[in-house]
């Protein structure tokens, strides 16, 4: 069915002139009642009713300002920053003035951000809460004490084990950002268009009191990044999801809860031989659905009271900060190793080649580096019953040592970086997006959609990743050569034997795939060799003595046919 778009003025132009010039002495209601048949006929004559969509064109700085304001509000909500009507109106006026300046001197429209305008804006973008409460509010120590006591009573009465108590939290990460004083960061700031160093992702991280870490849940703005070409997203070491602004919302959180968390925790309990009876602690923020507790009877969800997150949120007690520090340390170490392997490779070129897939691998490495001892030690402020305080273990000291190592690595990369720069970089998520950054985000989103459409039209099918017996065999040959190379250099036979055993155990899954494929090849050859060939049936034209083959006659001969 073909759909025709008709503007409002096009419809009125098609009305009969005598209808538009009708006397106006009667009330509007009575005039419409008298002329409704003629109005219907006029609309029918302009375009078929079933295939016509009447649209209102929304353009201009006010329309663009609304989209940017919605992005800004969602970002503030993600950071749990309180929003008031006055704050939103001020930001709306500021965005409009920025867009008006970009439009030029000829743009004369004015905007005051009235209360009526905000009501329409809130209705259009389905905003229900003008003010949200989160970490920005002052921490309530009295409420915290009561909650910790009540939680301890629940754990005691219901007999929850340390392995059954989980806590999760989100954090944003500018995954391609360098310390502010480095030349790469300064170079990125001067580049036109969207800055790669402002590219953001959201991580949902979780653990239980015993120190078991959940598989990270990662949200990125692109559904199929170029780095994922020929990569099965289901085999990534994270749960990968996409969202236009790379933010957590209720739909994505419910997806994580039902399709990721429940499945992983049920398997964990089965492996440990413990009952599937889970207690999940969550922040009381807009992105977390309140009805999660009703989905699974064996999973109880408790929301932390407002204004208590800085005091008792387990993941905020240095875990997320340590993850980010480990990530930056891993990335710097990877850059040094790449440059050492290829002296012609510069840090600038390495950073250009650094993509979201490499980022995911480094994030998983950083998450693995957060030790079980560290995870268990930071829970003492919320759940004291099962937490080992680890006398002498100082989480802040460990974080400080990681930051010191980052500074040392940056010096090896010839970067101007001090401890204050590293601390500022790791805490940069809390900053507010400027008007220019919001405009750049929107421009990048539009450009990415256009690029994606072009790629769909022009992209040629690339060869799929797959295992072959030849490729696996060549890989094992390279592994053997590598081991022989190290064996010739290592004077310690015991050490080399241990490393060789570890290497072969690491590659055992590939050996199993190789054996399976080799057996399949042998079986296929045997099947083809032993398969009986069915002789073809040849029908020749019947001779006069044999009769017509299409009309056979009874044989008069005693010989068997």
N, C-alpha and C positions, 0 to 999 in steps of 0.2 A: 504494500500500500504506500503510495507516495504521500508524503506529508508536506503541506505548503505552509510556510510561515507568513503571516499577514500582520503588518503593523496596524495600530488602532486608527491612524489617520487614513490608511488605505481603505479600511472598511467604511469610514464616514464619507470618503470621496465617492464611494460607489452608491451611496444613498440617493434616491430621487430628490431633485432640487425642490420640488413642491413639498416634500416631507420636511426638509430642513427649514423651509420658509413658512411652516405652519404657524397659525396664530398661537400666542402664548398666554391667552387670557385664562385658560383652564389650569388646574393644578397639575403638577408633574405626574401624579399617579393616574389621574383621569386621562391625561393625554396619552400616557403609555398604554392604558387599557384600550383606548380607541384605535391607536396606531400600531399595536403589537403585530398584527398580521402583515402590515406593510413593512415593518422593520425586519420581520423574519424573511419575507420575500427578497428584500434588498440584500440581506446577508447571504441568502442562498444564491443570489445571482453573482455575488463576488467570488465565492469559492465554495466547494462542497463542505458542509458542516462537519462530516465525519473525518475529513482529512485536513482540517484547518486547525492550527494552533496559534492563538492570539498571544503574542508575547510583548512584554514591556522591556525596552532596551535600557540596560543599566550601564552607564559609562561615566567617566569623569573622575575627578579626584576624590569625591565623597565615596563613591563606590569602591575605589581602590583602598581608601583609608579604612573602610569597614573590614575588608579582608585582612589587612595588616593588623588592625586592632584585635581581631579575633585570634590571629597567630600569637600576638603579644600576650593576650590574656591566657591562652592555653599554656604558654611557656611559664608564666607566673604561677599558674595553678600547679604545674608540674613541680615547681620549686617550692610549693606550699607558702607562697607569699600572700599575705592578706591583701584583698582588693576591696576598695570602697568605691561608691559612686563618684565621689570627687576625683579619686585617682584615675578612674577610667575616663571620665570626661576630660581631664587634663591631658592624658595621653592621646585621646582622640583629636583634640585641638592641635597638639604638637605634631601629630602625623599629618593632619590636613595642611598645616602651614608648610611642612617639608615638601609635600606633594605639590602644593600651590607654587612654591618657588621653582620646582623642577618643570612645571607646566609653562612658565614664562610670564611676562608682564601682561599679556593679553587675557589671562584667566582672571575673571573678576568675581567669581562666585564666592559667597561667604558661608561660614559654618560656625555655629555657636555651641553645639553639643548640649542641647536642652534635655530636660528630663523626659519629655515626650519622645524625642529622638532615641534616647537610650532604651525606652520601653520597646520601641519597634525593633531596635538593634538586638536586644535580648531575645525577643520572640523569634526573629529570623534565624539567629544562630543557636537557638534552643539553650540559652544560658539560664540556669535556674537559681544559682547562688551568686549574689553580688559580692559577698564576703566569705572567704574561706579561712579556716584556722589551721595552722601548721607550725613548723619549726620556728617561724619568724616571731611568733608570740613568746612571751616569757614563760620559762619552764615552771611548772607548778610542782614543787617538791612534796607538798602535803598530799595531793592527789596521787603522786607517784608512789609514795609510801603505802597508801591504802591499796593501790592496785597490786603492788608486789606482794603484799600480805595475802590478798584475796587469791591471787594466782597460785601462791604456794599452797594454800588450803585446798584448792581445786586439784592440783597435782597430787597432793597427799591423799585426798579422799578417793580419787578415781584411779590412783595407782599408775600414773603415767611414768614411763621410763624416760631416761635422758634421750634415747634414740627416737622417741615418739614426739618430741617437742621441737617444732620447727619455727623459724623466723625468716622472712624475706624482706627485701627492700630494693627500691630502684635507685639508680644514679645515672646521670648523664656524663658523657665522655666526649671531648673534642679530640678524636683519635689521631688527627694529623697536625696537632699543634705543638709548636716548639716554644721554649722559654722566650719571653718577650724581648730580651736584648740580643738574641742571636741574629745573625745576618739573614738566615733563612726566613725567620718570622718577619723581619723588616721588609724583605723582598716580597713575601706573600701579601703584606699589607698594601704594597704599591701596585699590585697586579689589578688590572681592570676586571670587572665582573665578580662573580662569586668567589670568595676566598676559600681555598681548600682547608686552610687551618681553622675555619669556622664550621667545618663539617662535623655534625654531631650524631651520636647514637645513644640509645638508652639500654642499660643493662639491668636485668632483674636477677639479683643474687640471693641465694638462700642457703641455710645450713641448719643442722639440728644441734642440740646442746652437747651431744657427744663428739661433735667436730666433723660429722659427715657433710660434705658439700654437694649441693644440688647442681645439676647441669645448668650453665648460664642460659638465660633467655634474652636474646638480643633483638632490638627493634631498630631498623634502619629505614631511611626514606625511600630507598629504591627496592623494588620487588626482585628484579633480576639485574644486579650490577654486571658490568662488563667482565669483572674479575671472576664471575661465576660461570663463565662460558665453559660448557662441557663438564660442569661440576654439579653433582646431585646434591641439592640443598639438604636433603634428609640425612646425608652422611656427614654433615658438618659437626664439629665438636660442640656446637651450641644449638639451641632451638632458635631458628631464624624466622623472624616475621618482619613485615614492612608496614609502614605507616607514612602518610604524606609528610609529616613533620618529625618523624622518628620519636614520637611521644607515646607514653602509656595511656591507654584509655580503658574503660570498663570492658569493652568487647575483647580486647587483647588480653586483659587480665583474666577474664573468664576462660578464654582459650588456653592460657597457661595453666590455670587451675585444673581444668577438666582433662586436657589432652597431654599435659606434661607432668605436672606435679603429682597427681593421683597415681598415674601409671608408674612413675619412678619410685615413689614412696612405697607403693604396694610391693614392688619387686624387692626393694631394700628390706622391708619387714619379712618377706618370705625367705630371703637369703639368710637373715639373722635369726630366723625362727622365733620372732616376737609377734604379738598380736597386732593386727592392722587397726590401731586405735590412735589417731593422730590429733595433736593439739597444735594449731597454727596461729602464730602471733603476727598481726598486721598493723600498719599505721592507719589511722582514720583519715584517709585522704579521698578526694573525689574519684580518683581512678580505680579505687578498690570497691567492688560491688558489695553491698550490705547483705545480700541474700545468699552468699556463698555457703553459709552455715547450713542451709536447708537442702543443698544438693546431694551431700553424702552423709549418711547417719554416723559413719565411723570417723568423720573428720569434724572436729569442733574448731570454729574460728573465733578468736578473740581479738578485738580491736583495741589498740592502746588508747588510753584517754587523751583528749586534746591537751596540747602544751606539755606533753611528757616525753616526746620523741628524743630530744637531746640527752635525756637522762637514762632511759631504759631501752631504747631501740638497739638491739644487739648488733645489727650490722653497722650502726653508726659509731660503735665504740672502737674505731680504728681499723675495722676490717676493710671497708671500701677505700679508705685512704691508703692502706697497705697494698691493695690490689692495683690502684692507679700508679703508685710508686713502682711496684714490680713491673707493671706494663711499660713504663717509661724506661726503666733500667734494661728490660729485655730488648726494647726497640733500639736503644743506643748500642747495646752489645751486638745486636744483629748488624747494625750499620758498620761498626768497626770490623766485624768479621768479613763482611762483603767487600769493604775497601781493602783489607789486607789480602783477600783472595784475588782481587783485580785492582792493581795499583792505578789503572787508568780511570777507575770509577770514582767520581766525586760524590760528596755528601748530597749535593744538590740533585744529581742524577738518581742517587739511591732514593731520595725523598719523593721524586717524581714517580718512580716505579712502585712506591709503597702504596698498596691498594687495600681495600676492605677485607679481602681474603687473608692477606698477611696480617692485618690487624686482628682478625678473629683468632688466628693461630697464636699470636703473641698474648692476646687476652687470656686464652686458655692456659698458656704456660704461666702467666702471672697468677691466675686463680689457683693453679696447682701449687704455686710457691707459698701460698698462705697456709701455714702448717696447721695440723690438727691441734697442736699444743696452743697455738695462738688463738684459734677459733674457740677453744674451750675456755681459755683464760678470760676472754672479754665478756662472757655472759654472766659474770658474778653480780652485776648491778640489777639484773632482772630475775634470774632464776638461780638462787643460791644453793638449792638442795643438791644439785648434781654437778656443780661447778668446782673444779679443782683450781685453786688460785695460783698454783705453781709458784711457790715461794722463790723469789729471786728473778722471776720472769717479768720483764718490763716491756709492754707492747710499744710504749712511746719511744723507748730507747731503740727497739728494733726498727721502727719506722724512721727514726733519725739516722740510723746507720745506712739504711737503704738510700735515703736522700743524699747522704755524703758520697755514696758510691756513684750515684747519678752525676753529681758534680765532677767527680774524678773522670768518669767516662766522657763527659762533655768536653773536658780539657783535652782528652785524647782525640776528640773530633775537631779540635781547634775552634770550639764554640765559647763565646763569652757568657758564662753562666755561673751564678753564685747560689748559695743555699736559699736566699730570699726569692730568687727567680723560680726555683723548683717548687717552693711552697706556694707561690702565687699561681703557678701553672696548675698544680694539683687541686687548688681550691677555686679555680676559675669558673666552675659550673654555676656558682651562685650569682654571677653577674647578670645584669639586665640587658636584653637586646636593645640596641640603639635603633633609631628610625632608619638609618642607612643600612644596618644589618638586616632589618625586617624587609626592606625593599629588595636587597640582594637575595635573600632567601626566596622571595616570591619570584623574582626574575629567573633564578636558577631552576626553580620548579617548572616554570613555563618552558624554559630552554630544554630541560631534561625530557619533558613530555614530547616536544617536537623532535628531539634527537631519537627518542625511542620509536616514534612513528617512522622516521626515516630508516632506522635499523631494521624494522620489521619488513619494509619494502625492499631493502637492498641486501639484507644479510643472506649470505650463502651458507648452506649447511656445512658445518665443520665436522671433521672426523670425531666420532665418539670415543671416549676413554673406555678401554676394555683390556682385559688380560689376555695374553697369548702365550702359548708354551715357549715360543721363540724369545719373546720379550722377557719373560721370567727367567729363562735360562741365561740370557745375556746379563741380566741383573745379578744373578747368583755368581756368574763368572767375575763380574766387577767386584763383588763383595769379597770373593776369595783372593783376588789380586790385592785388594786393600788390606786384608788381614796379613797376607804374606809381606806386604810393604812394611807394616808396623812390626811384624815379627823379626825382620832383619835388623831393626833399630833398637828393639827393647832387650836389654841384657837380663831383665828379670823374667825368667820363664814362668814363674807362678803368676805374676801379674798378667802377662800376656794370655795365659791359659784362661784366667778368670774373665778377661775382657772378651776373648774369643767366644767363650760359652755364653756370655751375656748378649753378644751380637747375634749369634745364631738363634738364641731364644727369642730375641726381638723380631727376627725375620721369619719365625716359624709359621705365622699365619699365611705369609706369601708361599712358603714351602707346601703348605696344605692345599692352597689353590693350585699350585703347579702340579702336584700329584693327582688332584682331582681332574684337572684338564687333560693330563697325560693318559689317565685311565679311560676318560671319555673318548679320546682319540683312538686308543687301542680297541676299545669295544666297538666303535663305529667301523673300523677296518675289518674286524672279525665278523661283524654282522653282514657287511657287504660281501665278504668272501664266502660265507657259508649260506648265503641266501640262494635258493634254487631259482633258476631262470625258467619261466613258463614258456614252452615252445609256442611260437605263433601259429595260429590256425589259418591255413591257406585254402581258399576256395577257388577252384578252377572252373572254367566253363564246362557244362555237362555235354558229353558226346551223345549222339543219337542212341547208342547202345545203353547208356547209363540213365537216360531219361532227363526230364527237366528237373533241375534242383529246386525250383520254386513250386513244383507240383510233383512230388515224389510218388513213385508207383511201387507196389509190392515187389520184392525181389523174387525172381524165379530161380535164382542160383542157390545151390546148397552151400556156397562159400560164405564165410563170415565177412561182413564188411568191417 
